[in-house]
Amino acid sequence: MHSNFITYTPVEKEIQIAEEAEKKESRIEEVVVLFTAVEEGDTNQLAIKAIDDVRAFLAKQKTNRILIYPFAHLSSSLSNPGDALKVIKAMEAYAKAKGVETFRAPFGWNKQFTISIKGHPLAETARTYKAEEAKAAEDACKKEEQPVSQALKAEDTMRSYWHVLLPDGSLVPIEEFKFKDTRTSKSFRNTKSRRHRAVTAMPPHVPLMKRLEIADYEPGSDPGNIRWYPKGRMIKSLLEQYVTQRVAEYGGMEVETPLMYDFNHPSLKSYLNRFPARQYVLKSEDKELFLRFAACFGQFLMAHDAQISYKQLPIKLYEFDAVQFPSREERRSRGA
């Protein structure tokens, strides 16, 4: 995670061999945070390879500061704690030996943290390493991701020009337009022109929905997933009924599509690779699947297979998601 900053505080020891640490907040600015889980069979050689990959990333981003943050939740096949700590220490030692400014969060603790991620397309990446497949996986990954990587690079360097369209049809550059001195107009201008969407504070609706007992985040699920209390479920149901009525009046037809799709479907794969931060991935016997974060996947595939006459255009489809799988940004905002 290429970050503007991260703050973390050790709260309580989670295992017996947890390292000694003070229960005080630490803050690191302009840092690449390596959330790290060590799995069974991982070795110091994989630790070296991981740091070498990180160094290549640091060179591209013109930064040289990392925080190794033990994060066991990334895997369900973890190494034993003693071996895991050895691998993490090997990562730290090798990074420092190569001249990287290196920090490390204490191992074996439950920690509270807040993080602000930068907005460029490569700010969030993930890597998995296996000892027997490291070389083959690396080559295959490079070959597979090359087109996407080039697209993201082009997007990162592309410059946007923003104008305000006046009632007389003239265009005024956004830098020259005189906004009213309101917080809303300035926020809109900054969000659109600077492309900065990092979550640095809890959204104001979160404490409100909790205080009014409308909804809350479910602690027994993944961060960002919501449970609805009776009042909230009634409000949600009434809104659904109202939307259904209005869309029906507009000529929309309700459909229902699956919650999961094939990660390697030819019509979806390249599109998905542009949104790596928003995916829940799970494996079946012979496929890798993702849980949808939008309804457009199924509706596009449905429209593709339908027989539609030009007389029926524009065709209007809609559906309600029975389950919403939040993006990583939404998951982070819960703890911001």
HELIX and SHEET records of a PDB file:
HELIX    1   1 ASN A   44  GLN A   61  1                                  18    
HELIX    2   2 ALA A   72  LEU A   74  5                                   3    
HELIX    3   3 PRO A   81  ALA A   97  1                                  17    
HELIX    4   4 ALA A  131  GLU A  133  5                                   3    
HELIX    5   5 ALA A  134  THR A  157  1                                  24    
HELIX    6   6 ARG A  183  ARG A  194  1                                  12    
HELIX    7   7 HIS A  205  ARG A  211  1                                   7    
HELIX    8   8 PRO A  230  TYR A  250  1                                  21    
HELIX    9   9 LYS A  269  LEU A  272  1                                   4    
HELIX   10  10 PRO A  276  ARG A  278  5                                   3    
HELIX   11  11 CYS A  296  ASP A  305  1                                  10    
HELIX   12  12 TYR A  310  GLN A  312  5                                   3    
HELIX   13  13 ARG A  328  ARG A  334  1                                   7    
SHEET    1   A 5 GLU A 101  ARG A 104  0                                        
SHEET    2   A 5 ARG A  65  PRO A  70  1                                        
SHEET    3   A 5 SER A  26  THR A  36  1                                        
SHEET    4   A 5 HIS A   2  LYS A  13 -1                                        
SHEET    5   A 5 TRP A 109  ILE A 117 -1                                        
SHEET    1   B 2 HIS A 163  LEU A 165  0                                        
SHEET    2   B 2 LEU A 171  PRO A 173 -1                                        
SHEET    1   C 2 ALA A 215  TYR A 217  0                                        
SHEET    2   C 2 ILE A 226  TRP A 228 -1                                        
SHEET    1   D 2 MET A 253  GLU A 254  0                                        
SHEET    2   D 2 LEU A 317  TYR A 318  1                                        
SHEET    1   E 3 MET A 260  ASP A 262  0                                        
SHEET    2   E 3 GLU A 288  LEU A 291 -1                                        
SHEET    3   E 3 TYR A 280  LYS A 283 -1                                        
END                                                                             
